Amino acid sequence: MGINRRDWLKTAFLGGAALAFSPLEILAKQTPNYKELNNDGEAIRLCFNENPFGVSPKAIEAMQKSMVDASKYDFKYADVLKSKLAEKNQLSKENILVSAGSSFLLELIAKYVSINKGHMVFPEPSFTIFAPIAEFLGMSKTIIPLQDNKKIDLEGMLKAIKSDTKLVYLCNPNNPTGDLLSRTEVESFISKIPENVVVLIDEAYIEFTNQPSFSNLVNQYKNIIVTRTFSKLYGFAGARLGYAMAHPDLLKNLEKLQSWSGGEISIVTLAGGIVALDDVDFISKVKNNNKLAKEHTISEFEKNGIKVIPSNSNFIYFSLDNYKGDYFKKLKEAKILGGKTYEEKGKWTRISIGTLEQMQKYTNTIFG
């Protein structure tokens, strides 16, 4: 897809008006009890899939030390981070684009595919915060509902592709369900998509699984973009850091839509990200807690007859259809922030995984 600069300039300055509020603000407004509990220092946040252990102590130390360079335009940090990410994913630096969070990249990709307008396909529910921007810029969409078992309907998505389709989106593991598509499923899916259609694979939660990233396919399939985030495993939700992996030609086109690629990331965040990648002890602690706390919570759901989707992430998707009592009232009384209702049919909602102690309090609250 070529960049039509004239058409782009007509819309570039309008993109910010696509949403009156940020996606997180919208999600917060939809989260029960958020207004009442958000500023309560005792409240337990189990609503936004945040890391309950915060940021690695080693990363915090590096961020503090980097403050001496905060007055400079220091390019070495971004270069070092790109090199480490390339090595981690067995790619070259030319395959890597860093950004202030993966949400920034989803927005950038949405603008890129919207330059000459067209059509996009994505599952629902999923993490489609970019969709309103693309629609504002003239894109049409086809939403493919999840299957009854809450798996993404890949066959339905393939059938929805049209002659003017520009983007197909997969979140894997999917948010909010936590379901994971296998490599075989996704590779077969990708092989059937026309080369002129961008396939965006959002891997925000892949590090909570044992499945390898699809980043190893970006040089084979030049239309694939794989996005990752530091917000979950590494605890950088507020610090804002993410990256995309794609064929160098595709990344060069994305960079043409930026006045300064990567310039939106602070030196402090970059310094922390560089060190966070190597803090094996912290990463192990987060993963081990996530496994134990998730197993505890799912076990309690199943013992109490609550339908739950197997989770490959740091959250759990479950149905309140068989729940006795006022679930959200109980959470409010215990000062626990839980997720919103994503599907009215079945009353499907999501809970983020906190520490084991937090999840024990959570299950005691709703089942006690």
C-alpha positions as CSV (number, residue, x, y, z in Angstrom):
1,M,0.0,0.0,0.0
2,G,1.6,3.3,-1.1
3,I,1.5,6.5,0.9
4,N,-0.7,9.2,-0.7
5,R,0.7,12.2,1.1
6,R,-1.9,14.7,-0.1
7,D,-4.8,12.5,1.1
8,W,-2.9,11.8,4.3
9,L,-2.4,15.5,5.2
10,K,-6.2,16.1,4.8
11,T,-6.9,13.6,7.6
12,A,-3.8,13.5,9.8
13,F,-4.8,16.6,11.8
14,L,-8.3,15.3,12.3
15,G,-7.4,11.9,13.8
16,G,-7.2,13.3,17.3
17,A,-10.9,14.2,17.2
18,A,-11.9,10.6,16.5
19,L,-12.4,10.1,20.3
20,A,-13.6,12.7,22.8
21,F,-12.0,10.6,25.5
22,S,-9.0,8.3,25.6
23,P,-9.8,4.6,25.3
24,L,-8.8,4.0,28.9
25,E,-11.1,6.8,30.1
26,I,-14.0,5.2,28.2
27,L,-13.2,1.8,29.7
28,A,-12.9,3.4,33.1
29,K,-16.4,5.0,32.7
30,Q,-17.8,1.5,31.8
31,T,-16.1,-0.2,34.8
32,P,-18.5,-0.6,37.7
33,N,-17.5,1.3,40.9
34,Y,-14.6,3.0,39.2
35,K,-15.7,6.5,40.1
36,E,-16.2,5.5,43.8
37,L,-13.0,3.5,44.2
38,N,-10.5,4.9,41.8
39,N,-9.0,7.3,44.3
40,D,-9.3,4.9,47.3
41,G,-5.8,3.9,48.3
42,E,-7.1,0.7,49.8
43,A,-8.9,-0.5,46.7
44,I,-7.5,-3.5,44.8
45,R,-7.4,-2.9,41.0
46,L,-8.4,-6.0,39.1
47,C,-9.9,-4.2,36.1
48,F,-7.1,-3.2,33.6
49,N,-4.8,-6.3,33.5
50,E,-2.1,-4.3,35.3
51,N,1.0,-6.0,36.8
52,P,0.3,-6.3,40.6
53,F,4.0,-6.2,41.3
54,G,4.6,-2.9,39.5
55,V,7.9,-2.3,37.7
56,S,11.1,-4.4,38.2
57,P,13.3,-2.8,41.0
58,K,16.3,-3.0,38.6
59,A,14.3,-1.1,35.9
60,I,13.3,1.5,38.4
61,E,16.9,2.0,39.4
62,A,17.9,2.4,35.7
63,M,15.0,4.9,35.2
64,Q,16.2,7.0,38.2
65,K,19.8,7.1,36.9
66,S,18.6,8.1,33.4
67,M,17.2,11.3,34.8
68,V,20.6,13.0,34.4
69,D,20.1,12.7,30.6
70,A,16.5,13.9,30.6
71,S,17.5,17.3,29.3
72,K,19.1,15.8,26.2
73,Y,17.9,14.4,22.9
74,D,19.8,11.2,23.5
75,F,19.3,8.7,20.8
76,K,21.4,5.9,22.2
77,Y,18.6,4.6,24.5
78,A,16.2,3.8,21.6
79,D,19.0,2.3,19.6
80,V,20.1,0.0,22.4
81,L,16.5,-1.1,23.1
82,K,15.9,-1.9,19.4
83,S,19.0,-4.0,19.3
84,K,17.9,-5.9,22.4
85,L,14.4,-6.5,21.0
86,A,15.9,-7.6,17.7
87,E,18.1,-10.1,19.4
88,K,15.3,-11.3,21.7
89,N,13.1,-12.0,18.7
90,Q,15.9,-13.2,16.3
91,L,15.3,-10.4,13.9
92,S,17.2,-7.4,12.7
93,K,16.9,-3.8,14.0
94,E,15.1,-2.9,10.7
95,N,12.3,-5.2,11.7
96,I,11.6,-3.3,14.9
97,L,9.6,-0.1,15.6
98,V,9.4,1.1,19.2
99,S,6.7,3.4,20.5
100,A,5.0,4.8,23.6
101,G,2.9,1.7,24.2
102,S,1.4,-0.8,21.7
103,S,-1.9,1.2,21.7
104,F,0.0,4.0,20.0
105,L,1.1,1.5,17.3
106,L,-2.5,0.2,16.8
107,E,-3.6,3.8,16.2
108,L,-0.7,4.4,13.8
109,I,-1.5,1.2,11.8
110,A,-5.2,2.3,11.8
111,K,-4.2,5.6,10.2
112,Y,-1.9,3.9,7.7
113,V,-4.6,1.5,6.4
114,S,-7.1,4.4,6.2
115,I,-5.1,6.6,3.9
116,N,-7.0,5.4,0.8
117,K,-10.0,4.2,2.8
118,G,-11.3,0.7,2.6
119,H,-12.6,-2.1,4.8
120,M,-11.4,-3.9,8.0
121,V,-12.3,-7.2,9.7
122,F,-12.0,-8.0,13.3
123,P,-13.5,-10.3,16.0
124,E,-15.8,-9.0,18.8
125,P,-15.3,-8.8,21.6
126,S,-11.6,-8.0,21.3
127,F,-9.2,-5.1,21.9
128,T,-10.3,-2.9,19.0
129,I,-9.5,0.6,20.4
130,F,-8.2,1.6,17.0
131,A,-11.5,1.0,15.2
132,P,-13.2,4.4,16.0
133,I,-10.2,6.2,14.5
134,A,-10.2,4.1,11.4
135,E,-14.0,4.6,11.0
136,F,-13.6,8.4,11.5
137,L,-11.0,8.4,8.6
138,G,-13.5,6.6,6.3
139,M,-13.0,2.9,6.9
140,S,-15.9,0.5,6.9
141,K,-15.8,-2.6,9.1
142,T,-17.1,-6.2,9.5
143,I,-17.4,-7.5,13.0
144,I,-17.2,-11.3,13.4
145,P,-18.8,-12.6,16.6
146,L,-16.9,-15.1,18.7
147,Q,-17.9,-18.7,18.5
148,D,-20.0,-20.2,21.3
149,N,-16.8,-21.5,23.0
150,K,-15.4,-17.9,22.8
151,K,-12.8,-18.8,20.2
152,I,-12.2,-16.4,17.3
153,D,-14.0,-17.5,14.2
154,L,-11.1,-17.5,11.7
155,E,-13.2,-19.0,8.9
156,G,-15.8,-16.3,9.4
157,M,-13.1,-13.6,9.2
158,L,-11.7,-15.1,6.0
159,K,-15.2,-15.1,4.4
160,A,-15.6,-11.4,5.4
161,I,-12.6,-10.2,3.4
162,K,-13.6,-8.1,0.4
163,S,-11.8,-6.6,-2.6
164,D,-11.2,-3.3,-0.6
165,T,-10.2,-4.9,2.7
166,K,-7.1,-3.3,4.1
167,L,-6.8,-4.7,7.6
168,V,-7.5,-7.9,9.4
169,Y,-7.0,-7.9,13.2
170,L,-6.2,-10.7,15.6
171,C,-5.5,-10.3,19.3
172,N,-3.7,-13.5,20.4
173,P,-4.3,-14.4,23.2
174,N,-7.5,-12.5,22.8
175,N,-8.6,-9.7,25.2
176,P,-11.0,-10.1,27.0
177,T,-11.4,-13.8,26.6
178,G,-7.8,-15.1,27.2
179,D,-8.3,-17.7,24.5
180,L,-5.2,-18.6,22.5
181,L,-5.2,-19.6,18.8
182,S,-2.6,-22.2,17.9
183,R,0.3,-21.5,15.5
184,T,-1.1,-24.0,13.1
185,E,-4.5,-22.2,13.0
186,V,-3.0,-18.7,12.6
187,E,-0.4,-19.7,10.0
188,S,-3.1,-21.4,7.9
189,F,-5.2,-18.3,8.3
190,I,-2.4,-15.9,7.2
191,S,-1.6,-18.0,4.1
192,K,-5.1,-17.5,2.8
193,I,-5.1,-13.7,3.1
194,P,-4.2,-11.6,0.1
195,E,-0.8,-9.9,0.2
196,N,-2.3,-6.4,0.0
197,V,-4.2,-6.9,3.3
198,V,-2.4,-6.0,6.4
199,V,-2.6,-8.7,9.1
200,L,-2.2,-7.1,12.5
201,I,-1.4,-9.6,15.3
202,D,-1.7,-8.1,18.8
203,E,0.5,-10.2,21.1
204,A,0.1,-8.1,24.3
205,Y,-0.3,-11.2,26.4
206,I,1.8,-13.8,24.5
207,E,4.5,-13.8,27.2
208,F,2.1,-15.4,29.6
209,T,2.0,-18.5,27.3
210,N,4.5,-21.0,26.1
211,Q,3.7,-20.3,22.5
212,P,6.3,-18.6,20.3
213,S,5.6,-15.2,18.8
214,F,4.5,-15.0,15.2
215,S,7.4,-12.5,14.7
216,N,9.4,-15.2,13.0
217,L,7.0,-14.9,10.0
218,V,7.4,-11.1,9.3
219,N,10.0,-11.5,6.7
220,Q,8.2,-14.4,5.0
221,Y,4.8,-12.6,4.9
222,K,5.4,-8.9,4.2
223,N,1.9,-7.9,5.2
224,I,2.1,-9.1,8.8
225,I,2.6,-6.6,11.7
226,V,3.1,-8.1,15.2
227,T,2.7,-5.7,18.2
228,R,3.9,-6.3,21.7
229,T,3.7,-4.3,24.9
230,F,5.8,-3.7,28.1
231,S,2.5,-2.8,29.9
232,K,1.7,-6.3,31.2
233,L,4.6,-8.6,32.0
234,Y,7.0,-5.7,32.7
235,G,4.6,-3.4,34.5
236,F,5.1,-0.4,32.2
237,A,1.3,0.5,31.8
238,G,1.9,4.1,32.9
239,A,5.4,4.4,31.6
240,R,4.2,3.6,28.1
241,L,6.4,1.3,26.0
242,G,5.7,-1.0,23.1
243,Y,7.0,-2.2,19.8
244,A,6.0,-3.6,16.4
245,M,7.8,-6.2,14.3
246,A,7.3,-6.3,10.6
247,H,9.1,-6.4,7.2
248,P,11.4,-3.4,6.9
249,D,9.4,-2.1,3.9
250,L,6.2,-2.0,5.9
251,L,7.8,-0.3,8.8
252,K,9.3,2.3,6.6
253,N,5.8,3.2,5.4
254,L,4.5,3.4,9.0
255,E,7.5,5.7,9.9
256,K,6.5,8.1,7.1
257,L,3.4,8.9,9.2
258,Q,5.6,10.0,12.1
259,S,7.5,13.3,12.3
260,W,10.0,11.6,14.6
261,S,9.7,7.8,14.9
262,G,10.1,6.8,18.6
263,G,10.5,10.5,19.6
264,E,7.3,10.2,21.8
265,I,9.1,7.8,24.2
266,S,10.9,9.4,27.2
267,I,14.5,8.6,27.9
268,V,13.4,7.4,31.4
269,T,11.0,4.8,29.9
270,L,13.6,3.6,27.4
271,A,16.2,3.2,30.1
272,G,13.8,1.1,32.2
273,G,12.8,-1.0,29.2
274,I,16.3,-1.9,28.4
275,V,17.0,-3.3,31.9
276,A,13.5,-4.8,32.3
277,L,14.1,-7.3,29.5
278,D,17.0,-8.8,31.4
279,D,15.5,-9.0,34.9
280,V,14.9,-12.7,34.8
281,D,14.1,-13.0,38.6
282,F,11.3,-10.4,38.3
283,I,9.9,-11.9,35.2
284,S,9.8,-15.3,36.8
285,K,8.1,-13.9,39.9
286,V,5.4,-12.3,37.8
287,K,4.8,-15.5,35.7
288,N,4.8,-17.8,38.7
289,N,2.3,-15.7,40.6
290,N,0.1,-15.3,37.6
291,K,0.0,-19.1,37.2
292,L,-0.8,-19.8,40.9
293,A,-3.3,-17.0,41.3
294,K,-5.1,-17.9,38.1
295,E,-5.3,-21.6,39.1
296,H,-6.7,-20.7,42.4
297,T,-9.4,-18.4,40.9
298,I,-10.5,-20.7,38.2
299,S,-10.7,-23.6,40.7
300,E,-13.0,-21.5,42.9
301,F,-15.1,-20.5,39.8
302,E,-15.5,-24.1,38.8
303,K,-16.4,-25.3,42.4
304,N,-19.2,-22.7,42.5
305,G,-20.6,-23.6,39.1
306,I,-19.4,-20.5,37.2
307,K,-18.7,-21.0,33.5
308,V,-15.1,-19.9,32.8
309,I,-12.9,-19.7,29.6
310,P,-9.5,-21.3,29.9
311,S,-7.1,-18.4,30.3
312,N,-3.7,-17.9,28.5
313,S,-3.2,-14.5,29.9
314,N,-3.2,-12.4,33.1
315,F,-7.0,-12.2,33.3
316,I,-10.0,-14.6,33.3
317,Y,-13.2,-14.4,31.3
318,F,-16.3,-15.8,33.0
319,S,-20.1,-15.8,33.0
320,L,-22.3,-14.4,35.8
321,D,-25.3,-16.2,34.5
322,N,-25.3,-18.7,37.3
323,Y,-24.0,-16.3,40.0
324,K,-26.2,-15.9,43.0
325,G,-26.2,-12.4,44.4
326,D,-25.1,-8.9,43.4
327,Y,-21.6,-9.5,42.1
328,F,-20.6,-5.8,41.6
329,K,-22.1,-4.7,44.9
330,K,-20.0,-7.3,46.7
331,L,-16.9,-6.0,44.9
332,K,-17.7,-2.5,45.9
333,E,-18.2,-3.3,49.5
334,A,-14.8,-5.1,49.6
335,K,-13.1,-2.3,47.7
336,I,-12.2,-4.4,44.7
337,L,-12.4,-3.0,41.1
338,G,-13.4,-5.6,38.7
339,G,-14.0,-5.6,34.9
340,K,-17.0,-4.4,33.0
341,T,-19.7,-6.6,31.3
342,Y,-18.5,-7.4,27.8
343,E,-21.4,-9.5,26.6
344,E,-24.9,-9.0,28.0
345,K,-25.9,-12.5,26.7
346,G,-24.4,-14.7,29.3
347,K,-23.3,-11.7,31.4
348,W,-19.7,-12.3,30.4
349,T,-17.2,-10.3,32.4
350,R,-13.4,-10.3,33.1
351,I,-11.2,-10.1,36.2
352,S,-7.5,-9.3,36.1
353,I,-5.1,-11.5,38.0
354,G,-3.6,-9.8,41.0
355,T,-1.3,-11.4,43.6
356,L,-2.3,-14.7,45.1
357,E,-3.4,-12.9,48.3
358,Q,-5.5,-10.5,46.3
359,M,-7.2,-13.2,44.4
360,Q,-7.9,-15.1,47.6
361,K,-9.6,-12.0,49.0
362,Y,-11.5,-11.7,45.7
363,T,-12.8,-15.3,45.7
364,N,-13.7,-15.1,49.5
365,T,-15.6,-11.9,48.7
366,I,-17.7,-13.2,45.9
367,F,-18.2,-16.7,47.2
368,G,-18.1,-16.1,51.0
